[in-house]
């Protein structure tokens, strides 16, 4: 509104106007996407990025449909995966509502074989057994 006054008398008429919004800084693409742990049914990843509101993550079997999730820290563990399957993973930064980065380049990781996990983490004894078997897993 623009209005001038002199001695209590108003001159001019009311005008409404809008100023241009400040330019929005682009949201940086997460970098350094690294697979940190691979199991038969899970994959953990970390990445580098400045402080942001949150991250979107997407993953799925290579050539398949991607699922999505949200992370509040710069790491995420995907669970309930299939053994011996290669997954692709990407991350997107959300700097503020409506301001998101491009997706990071995809990384790939292959879950391990469930049998090799069992072989390395399960003990059966006595071996050979006659009447009973003690099973220990860790």
Secondary structure, DSSP 8 states (H G I E B T S, - for coil): ---EEETTEEES------------------EEEEEEEE-SS-EEEEEE--S-SEEEEEEEETTS--EEEEESSSEEEE-S--TT-EEEEEEEEEEETTEE------EEEE---HHHHHHHHEEEESSS-SS--EEEE-
